[in-house]
């Protein structure tokens, strides 16, 4: 991994929002942690550690980032034929967005993974010439074969591992189900790649499996979305690559230290999407653990932290948790602290103080429930449980309206007829376009920020 000085890195800040007051004997402390990174911009800033060869035994400096684009070339990409052409055009648009000096490669994915450019297990260094060569190579992409996404990811991992860079990123496009490898093979590939690179995943059309695509993005700390109309691929790929080029710091960890007797109940990212990080903890010394947050550019994210503390009597105060942003050192040395915030617990007999829920905590508790009931409602709908689906999706409409999540409310309105949003009274639509159903499922975890 490349290293960099603090002066060259974006600046991180941590803000903690909570109601620190607990009733006598109370044990559960909730806090929303807002992490903001500023000063990174989208133009780079990492120093160049070593030389990396170009695609034609060229020279030049090592790039600060590397990206691999994985394009589905299975037989289904030929139906309709415009889909493959749209995929080629989108990949070309993404290549045009790759910044000079960034290492990149293109992989064609079927029941196996094939290097399209530059080949021979290498990465190219982006400049006007290599981008032109890469776009020429896209003309060889054609549809045929099956789908084994795990092999695509493993090849991307090998290519990205060859670059001595800080930021490693993948972009994956598929239009079908992962039918030519076992689910455990894909799971094993994701386990291998997790923590080694981030990956954005996109499903084009409506013949792919939502849980597969969102599962890939979740495991690799990237984004997932649907591009129902293949003609929208170029714009989407351009946006994805622009975001990837704006990343400045990789492998940032959210470190939680808790005192003796306290334990972490859960850690969830709650904005811009809901992502449960609890099970991804790695120990970081006595009573401390790190939770991965992936790569950062200029952006802000919110996390919901819940800590269980020992019960205490009125008047006691304690530090429930110390929250730090840390950057691991490539040589295995102590992690570099980037920012810190504190979570407190104060026991009181003031019922008004101890029963009031912090506005931020309340908002994101509702957003997490919204994501959950949408998934439960859609699963119930698919299984024919009309009563269960109506109840869950009605609750989703109620939560979306109460929190001001207008985008999700609009997606829900394509699946249910809303009778009364305030009470969550809805009727399931008799006919729902498959694209609308899949869009709601794929985007169910997207949240809105609390109004401060």
NUDOMAR-467325 format. One line per 10 residues: for each residue x, y, z of C-alpha. Coordinates in nm, 2 decimals. Example, Ala and Ser with C-alpha at 12.3 -4.5 7.8 and 13.67 -1.06 7.14 Angstrom:
2
1.23:-0.45:0.78; 1.37:-0.11:0.71
REM end
This chain:
452
0.00:0.00:0.00; 0.11:0.35:-0.07; 0.16:0.58:0.23; 0.11:0.95:0.25; 0.16:1.23:0.50; -0.12:1.39:0.69; -0.07:1.72:0.52; -0.15:1.55:0.18; -0.46:1.37:0.31; -0.82:1.49:0.34
-0.91:1.61:0.68; -1.15:1.40:0.88; -1.39:1.52:1.15; -1.62:1.33:1.39; -1.94:1.46:1.54; -2.15:1.27:1.80; -2.52:1.32:1.84; -2.69:1.14:2.14; -2.91:1.17:2.44; -2.65:1.07:2.71
-2.91:1.05:2.99; -3.02:0.70:3.11; -3.28:0.61:3.38; -3.15:0.44:3.69; -3.04:0.09:3.59; -3.05:0.18:3.22; -2.79:0.01:3.00; -2.83:0.09:2.63; -2.66:0.40:2.49; -2.73:0.51:2.13
-2.54:0.76:1.92; -2.52:0.88:1.57; -2.17:0.95:1.45; -2.12:1.18:1.16; -1.79:1.14:0.98; -1.69:1.41:0.73; -1.39:1.41:0.50; -1.29:1.74:0.34; -1.00:1.88:0.14; -0.94:1.57:-0.08
-1.11:1.70:-0.39; -1.12:1.49:-0.70; -0.78:1.56:-0.85; -0.56:1.32:-0.65; -0.30:1.41:-0.40; -0.13:1.08:-0.30; 0.24:1.07:-0.36; 0.37:0.82:-0.61; 0.57:0.55:-0.43; 0.72:0.35:-0.71
0.74:0.30:-1.08; 0.47:0.08:-1.25; 0.53:-0.04:-1.60; 0.29:0.07:-1.87; 0.10:-0.17:-2.10; 0.38:-0.17:-2.36; 0.68:-0.19:-2.13; 0.65:0.18:-2.09; 0.79:0.38:-1.81; 0.63:0.65:-1.61
0.54:0.68:-1.25; 0.32:0.46:-1.05; -0.05:0.56:-1.03; -0.21:0.65:-0.70; -0.51:0.44:-0.78; -0.61:0.13:-0.98; -0.95:0.03:-1.12; -1.07:-0.28:-1.31; -1.39:-0.27:-1.51; -1.57:-0.61:-1.53
-1.82:-0.64:-1.82; -2.07:-0.92:-1.85; -2.03:-1.08:-2.19; -2.25:-1.38:-2.14; -2.49:-1.50:-2.41; -2.79:-1.31:-2.26; -2.61:-0.98:-2.33; -2.71:-1.03:-2.70; -3.08:-1.00:-2.61; -3.15:-0.74:-2.74
-2.83:-0.69:-2.94; -2.82:-0.32:-2.84; -2.74:-0.43:-2.48; -2.39:-0.54:-2.57; -2.34:-0.22:-2.77; -2.46:-0.01:-2.48; -2.22:-0.20:-2.25; -1.92:-0.13:-2.48; -2.02:0.24:-2.50; -2.05:0.26:-2.12
-1.71:0.10:-2.07; -1.56:0.34:-2.32; -1.72:0.63:-2.13; -1.57:0.50:-1.81; -1.23:0.47:-1.96; -1.25:0.83:-2.08; -1.31:0.93:-1.72; -1.01:0.75:-1.58; -0.76:1.01:-1.46; -0.41:1.03:-1.61
-0.17:0.81:-1.41; -0.43:0.58:-1.28; -0.37:0.20:-1.34; -0.67:0.03:-1.52; -0.78:-0.28:-1.69; -1.09:-0.43:-1.86; -1.21:-0.78:-1.80; -1.47:-0.97:-2.00; -1.69:-1.19:-1.78; -1.87:-1.51:-1.88
-1.83:-1.86:-1.72; -1.47:-1.75:-1.70; -1.28:-1.42:-1.68; -1.07:-1.29:-1.97; -0.84:-0.99:-1.98; -0.95:-0.76:-2.26; -0.70:-0.49:-2.20; -0.40:-0.46:-2.15; -0.35:-0.83:-2.11; -0.08:-1.06:-1.97
-0.18:-1.01:-1.61; -0.09:-0.64:-1.61; -0.25:-0.30:-1.57; -0.22:-0.01:-1.81; -0.13:0.34:-1.69; -0.39:0.58:-1.81; -0.29:0.85:-2.07; -0.45:0.95:-2.40; -0.27:0.67:-2.59; -0.36:0.39:-2.35
-0.72:0.51:-2.33; -0.75:0.50:-2.71; -0.60:0.15:-2.72; -0.84:0.03:-2.45; -1.14:0.16:-2.64; -1.01:-0.01:-2.96; -0.99:-0.34:-2.76; -1.36:-0.31:-2.66; -1.45:-0.39:-3.02; -1.36:-0.75:-2.95
-1.63:-0.78:-2.68; -1.91:-1.01:-2.79; -2.18:-1.20:-2.62; -2.15:-1.58:-2.56; -2.11:-1.82:-2.27; -2.24:-1.84:-1.91; -2.21:-1.64:-1.59; -1.96:-1.71:-1.31; -1.91:-1.38:-1.13; -1.67:-1.51:-0.87
-1.41:-1.58:-1.14; -1.44:-1.21:-1.26; -1.38:-1.08:-0.91; -1.08:-1.31:-0.85; -0.92:-1.19:-1.17; -0.99:-0.83:-1.08; -0.83:-0.89:-0.74; -0.51:-1.04:-0.90; -0.48:-0.75:-1.13; -0.54:-0.48:-0.86
-0.29:-0.66:-0.63; -0.02:-0.60:-0.89; -0.04:-0.22:-0.83; 0.14:-0.06:-0.54; -0.14:0.20:-0.48; -0.36:0.31:-0.20; -0.70:0.31:-0.38; -0.81:-0.02:-0.55; -1.16:-0.02:-0.71; -1.38:-0.24:-0.93
-1.68:-0.17:-1.14; -1.90:-0.48:-1.22; -2.18:-0.50:-1.47; -2.41:-0.80:-1.51; -2.74:-0.87:-1.68; -2.81:-1.22:-1.55; -2.80:-1.46:-1.26; -2.48:-1.63:-1.15; -2.58:-1.96:-1.29; -2.25:-2.12:-1.38
-2.09:-2.14:-1.03; -2.22:-2.25:-0.69; -2.33:-1.98:-0.45; -2.06:-2.09:-0.21; -1.80:-2.02:-0.49; -1.92:-1.66:-0.52; -1.92:-1.63:-0.14; -1.56:-1.76:-0.12; -1.46:-1.51:-0.39; -1.62:-1.22:-0.20
-1.45:-1.34:0.12; -1.11:-1.33:-0.07; -1.17:-0.99:-0.21; -1.32:-0.82:0.09; -1.08:-0.56:0.23; -0.86:-0.58:-0.08; -1.07:-0.36:-0.31; -1.40:-0.19:-0.32; -1.65:-0.26:-0.59; -1.96:-0.09:-0.74
-2.21:-0.34:-0.89; -2.48:-0.27:-1.15; -2.76:-0.49:-1.29; -2.87:-0.40:-1.64; -3.22:-0.50:-1.76; -3.44:-0.71:-1.54; -3.31:-1.07:-1.56; -3.05:-1.05:-1.28; -3.09:-1.13:-0.91; -3.12:-0.83:-0.68
-2.97:-1.01:-0.38; -2.67:-1.12:-0.58; -2.58:-0.77:-0.70; -2.65:-0.60:-0.37; -2.46:-0.87:-0.19; -2.15:-0.81:-0.40; -2.16:-0.44:-0.34; -2.23:-0.49:0.03; -1.94:-0.74:0.08; -1.70:-0.51:-0.11
-1.82:-0.18:0.05; -1.94:-0.04:-0.29; -2.27:0.08:-0.43; -2.54:-0.12:-0.61; -2.81:0.00:-0.85; -3.03:-0.10:-1.14; -3.00:0.03:-1.49; -3.33:-0.09:-1.63; -3.28:0.07:-1.97; -2.94:-0.02:-2.12
-2.92:0.31:-2.29; -2.86:0.47:-1.95; -2.54:0.27:-1.89; -2.29:0.53:-2.02; -2.42:0.81:-1.79; -2.42:0.57:-1.49; -2.07:0.43:-1.57; -1.94:0.79:-1.60; -2.08:0.89:-1.26; -1.94:0.58:-1.10
-1.59:0.64:-1.24; -1.60:1.01:-1.15; -1.68:0.91:-0.79; -1.40:0.64:-0.79; -1.15:0.90:-0.92; -1.25:1.13:-0.63; -1.14:0.88:-0.36; -0.83:0.98:-0.17; -0.79:0.75:0.13; -0.85:0.38:0.15
-0.90:0.13:0.43; -1.02:0.38:0.69; -1.14:0.21:1.00; -1.41:0.32:1.25; -1.25:0.22:1.58; -1.46:0.17:1.90; -1.30:0.15:2.24; -1.53:0.06:2.53; -1.45:0.05:2.90; -1.45:-0.26:3.12
-1.80:-0.41:3.14; -1.93:-0.24:2.83; -1.99:-0.40:2.50; -2.08:-0.30:2.14; -2.43:-0.40:2.05; -2.41:-0.30:1.69; -2.25:-0.06:1.44; -2.44:0.04:1.13; -2.37:0.28:0.85; -2.71:0.46:0.82
-2.63:0.73:0.55; -2.61:0.74:0.26; -2.72:0.38:0.28; -2.79:0.13:0.55; -2.51:-0.12:0.60; -2.47:-0.34:0.91; -2.10:-0.35:1.00; -2.13:-0.53:1.33; -2.00:-0.87:1.21; -1.71:-0.71:1.03
-1.52:-0.61:1.35; -1.15:-0.69:1.38; -0.99:-0.67:1.72; -0.76:-0.37:1.77; -0.61:-0.41:2.11; -0.77:-0.42:2.46; -1.14:-0.35:2.44; -1.11:-0.20:2.10; -1.23:-0.31:1.75; -1.22:-0.17:1.40
-1.51:-0.16:1.16; -1.43:-0.11:0.79; -1.56:0.20:0.61; -1.38:0.16:0.27; -1.24:0.45:0.06; -1.31:0.82:0.11; -1.31:1.14:-0.10; -1.49:1.46:-0.01; -1.80:1.32:0.16; -1.99:1.27:0.48
-2.15:0.95:0.62; -2.35:0.87:0.93; -2.31:0.57:1.16; -2.54:0.44:1.43; -2.35:0.30:1.73; -2.52:0.12:2.02; -2.33:0.03:2.33; -2.44:-0.17:2.64; -2.29:-0.04:2.96; -2.31:-0.17:3.32
-2.62:-0.05:3.50; -2.55:0.23:3.75; -2.73:0.45:4.01; -2.85:0.80:3.96; -2.57:1.06:3.95; -2.31:0.83:3.79; -2.13:0.93:3.47; -1.91:0.73:3.24; -1.74:0.73:2.91; -1.95:0.47:2.72
-1.72:0.46:2.41; -1.44:0.64:2.24; -1.49:0.65:1.86; -1.19:0.72:1.63; -1.12:0.72:1.26; -0.79:0.54:1.20; -0.58:0.46:0.90; -0.38:0.14:0.92; -0.01:0.16:0.84; 0.12:-0.06:0.55
0.41:-0.18:0.77; 0.17:-0.31:1.04; 0.27:-0.03:1.28; 0.02:0.16:1.50; -0.28:0.30:1.30; -0.27:0.67:1.23; -0.55:0.85:1.42; -0.75:1.08:1.20; -1.03:1.21:1.42; -1.21:1.12:1.75
-1.55:1.16:1.93; -1.68:1.05:2.27; -2.01:0.88:2.37; -2.12:0.94:2.73; -2.36:0.79:2.97; -2.52:0.99:3.26; -2.78:0.83:3.49; -3.06:1.06:3.61; -3.39:1.04:3.78; -3.53:1.31:3.54
-3.78:1.11:3.34; -3.81:1.38:3.07; -3.44:1.38:3.01; -3.39:1.00:3.02; -3.69:0.91:2.80; -3.63:1.17:2.52; -3.49:1.01:2.20; -3.23:1.21:2.02; -3.36:1.35:1.69; -3.08:1.20:1.49
-3.11:0.86:1.66; -3.48:0.85:1.60; -3.45:0.95:1.24; -3.20:0.68:1.15; -3.37:0.41:1.36; -3.67:0.48:1.13; -3.46:0.47:0.82; -3.31:0.13:0.91; -3.66:0.00:0.98; -3.77:0.14:0.64
-3.50:-0.06:0.46; -3.59:-0.38:0.65; -3.97:-0.36:0.60; -3.93:-0.30:0.23; -3.72:-0.61:0.19; -3.97:-0.81:0.41; -4.26:-0.68:0.22; -4.12:-0.76:-0.12; -4.02:-1.11:-0.01; -4.38:-1.16:0.12
-4.52:-1.03:-0.20; -4.31:-1.28:-0.40; -4.42:-1.57:-0.18; -4.79:-1.48:-0.22; -4.84:-1.36:0.13; -5.07:-1.07:0.04; -5.16:-0.98:0.40; -4.79:-0.97:0.51; -4.68:-0.78:0.21; -4.95:-0.52:0.26
-4.87:-0.47:0.62; -4.49:-0.44:0.57; -4.52:-0.21:0.26; -4.78:0.00:0.44; -4.54:0.05:0.72; -4.27:0.14:0.47; -4.50:0.41:0.32; -4.56:0.55:0.66; -4.19:0.56:0.75; -4.09:0.71:0.42
-4.35:0.99:0.45; -4.26:1.06:0.82; -3.88:1.09:0.74; -3.91:1.29:0.42; -3.76:1.01:0.21; -3.94:1.12:-0.11; -3.74:0.91:-0.35; -3.83:0.59:-0.17; -4.19:0.71:-0.13; -4.21:0.75:-0.51
-4.07:0.39:-0.57; -4.32:0.25:-0.32; -4.61:0.42:-0.50; -4.52:0.21:-0.81; -4.58:-0.11:-0.61; -4.87:-0.01:-0.39; -5.17:0.22:-0.41; -5.14:0.46:-0.12; -5.47:0.52:0.06; -5.34:0.71:0.36
-4.96:0.76:0.39; -4.98:0.88:0.75; -5.14:0.56:0.88; -4.96:0.33:0.63; -5.29:0.22:0.47; -5.21:0.08:0.12; -5.33:-0.18:-0.13; -5.10:-0.39:-0.34; -5.11:-0.31:-0.71; -5.24:-0.60:-0.92
-4.98:-0.55:-1.18; -4.63:-0.41:-1.12; -4.36:-0.36:-1.39; -4.06:-0.59:-1.31; -3.82:-0.30:-1.34; -4.02:-0.10:-1.08; -4.02:-0.39:-0.84; -3.64:-0.45:-0.88; -3.57:-0.08:-0.84; -3.75:-0.06:-0.51
-3.56:-0.37:-0.38; -3.22:-0.25:-0.50; -3.26:0.10:-0.37; -3.43:0.01:-0.04; -3.13:0.08:0.17; -3.08:0.44:0.04; -3.15:0.69:0.31; -3.20:1.06:0.36; -2.99:1.27:0.59; -3.16:1.41:0.90
-3.25:1.77:0.88; -3.02:1.95:1.13
REM end
